[in-house]
Amino acid sequence: MSETNAIECRDVYYSANGHSIIKGLTGSFAKGKITAIVGPSGAGKTTLFRLCNGMRSIDSGQILIDQKPIDAFEPTALRKKVGVVLQQATMLSGTVHENVALPLTLTGKALPQANAEQSLKEVGLEKELLTRKSKDLSGGQKQKLSIARTLLNQPEVLLLDEITSSLDRVSQHDIEQLIQMINRTYGTTIIWITHNLEQARQIGQDVWVMMDGQLIEAGPSELLDQPKDERVLQFVKGEMS
Ligand SMILES: Nc1ncnc2c1ncn2[C@@H]1O[C@H](COP(=O)(O)OP(=O)(O)OP(=O)(O)O)[C@@H](O)[C@H]1O
């Protein structure tokens, strides 16, 4: 049986300010899997995320979400279905409760105390933190809070952009386990941009290697040990040295 794709890109082009960034990118992300995206700085990884959750629109080609063209989705529905967590957790100046409730308060609803406690519990944060100011949390706690906030929308796909790169090893490991738990429990498709090849190998079931706005090589993450493409081989060697 062939795999279903959560996201499929077909010959996607995108440019900004006269600068060509995504240049005929074709590839797919399997539903329910964890795919790591690696590649040199400037390869277009973050831009691809912006295209996949509708923050930017492609110039040509197609992006299919659940086999449906991305422009067939209403923007708010798309952002719920395809959630994003960034390297630096964006926080309101208020309490942890106010921050975790944000997706609901934006639509004029409140998040009851019991649900807020449950949200925090799910990501391994103590309920006592709810009354704390978010700015007083550690980097790892902030990242867990932004994951909890994104989970409120029950996304089918989670786009993670370098979410552990400013954390210490213990917090990094904690977040990796949390993401694997979310993937197993809810079947959420995870697409994780990382500069850490070891993380890509360990957490990624699949891997994408992007360079210069294109997908150069994709497959099971073991491909990083024996890439077929010479450019990928050079990249992996450079990152390991
Ligand atoms: N709005 C813009 N206008 C012009 N150029 C842009 C714009 N946004 C991104 N770029 C350029 O597009 C290229 C790809 O950027 P992008 O952030 O997607 O790469 P990346 O692979 O995520 O890099 P990194 O690993 O450093 O985060 C870069 O050269 C960047 O400078």
The ligand as an SDF file (V2000), in Angstrom:
LIG
                    3D

 31 33  0  0  0  0  0  0  0  0999 V2000
   11.6590   38.4660    2.0230 N   0  0  0  0  0  0  0  0  0  0  0  0
   12.8230   38.1230    1.4740 C   0  0  0  0  0  0  0  0  0  0  0  0
   13.3900   38.8930    0.5330 N   0  0  0  0  0  0  0  0  0  0  0  0
   14.5540   38.5480   -0.0470 C   0  0  0  0  0  0  0  0  0  0  0  0
   15.2400   37.4410    0.2650 N   0  0  0  0  0  0  0  0  0  0  0  0
   14.7330   36.6300    1.2000 C   0  0  0  0  0  0  0  0  0  0  0  0
   13.4870   36.9130    1.8440 C   0  0  0  0  0  0  0  0  0  0  0  0
   13.2350   35.9110    2.7140 N   0  0  0  0  0  0  0  0  0  0  0  0
   14.2700   35.0320    2.6250 C   0  0  0  0  0  0  0  0  0  0  0  0
   15.1670   35.4770    1.7170 N   0  0  0  0  0  0  0  0  0  0  0  0
   16.4130   34.7850    1.3100 C   0  0  0  0  0  0  0  0  0  0  0  0
   16.0480   33.4930    0.8730 O   0  0  0  0  0  0  0  0  0  0  0  0
   17.0450   32.5460    1.2220 C   0  0  0  0  0  0  0  0  0  0  0  0
   16.4230   31.4040    1.9960 C   0  0  0  0  0  0  0  0  0  0  0  0
   16.0440   31.8390    3.2960 O   0  0  0  0  0  0  0  0  0  0  0  0
   15.4830   30.8310    4.3840 P   0  0  0  0  0  0  0  0  0  0  0  0
   15.3840   31.5810    5.6790 O   0  0  0  0  0  0  0  0  0  0  0  0
   14.2580   30.1940    3.8890 O   0  0  0  0  0  0  0  0  0  0  0  0
   16.6470   29.7550    4.4460 O   0  0  0  0  0  0  0  0  0  0  0  0
   16.9420   28.6470    5.5320 P   0  0  0  0  0  0  0  0  0  0  0  0
   17.3320   27.4270    4.7980 O   0  0  0  0  0  0  0  0  0  0  0  0
   15.8070   28.5330    6.4780 O   0  0  0  0  0  0  0  0  0  0  0  0
   18.2080   29.2380    6.2680 O   0  0  0  0  0  0  0  0  0  0  0  0
   18.6850   29.0980    7.8170 P   0  0  0  0  0  0  0  0  0  0  0  0
   19.1030   27.6650    7.9560 O   0  0  0  0  0  0  0  0  0  0  0  0
   19.8230   30.0510    7.9110 O   0  0  0  0  0  0  0  0  0  0  0  0
   17.5180   29.4710    8.6780 O   0  0  0  0  0  0  0  0  0  0  0  0
   18.1090   33.3170    1.9830 C   0  0  0  0  0  0  0  0  0  0  0  0
   19.1450   33.6600    1.0850 O   0  0  0  0  0  0  0  0  0  0  0  0
   17.3820   34.5560    2.4580 C   0  0  0  0  0  0  0  0  0  0  0  0
   18.2530   35.6450    2.5960 O   0  0  0  0  0  0  0  0  0  0  0  0
  1  2  1  0
  2  3  1  0
  2  7  2  0
  3  4  2  0
  4  5  1  0
  5  6  2  0
  6  7  1  0
  6 10  1  0
  7  8  1  0
  8  9  2  0
  9 10  1  0
 10 11  1  0
 11 12  1  0
 11 30  1  0
 12 13  1  0
 13 14  1  0
 13 28  1  0
 14 15  1  0
 15 16  1  0
 16 17  2  0
 16 18  1  0
 16 19  1  0
 19 20  1  0
 20 21  2  0
 20 22  1  0
 20 23  1  0
 23 24  1  0
 24 25  2  0
 24 26  1  0
 24 27  1  0
 28 29  1  0
 28 30  1  0
 30 31  1  0
M  END
$$$$
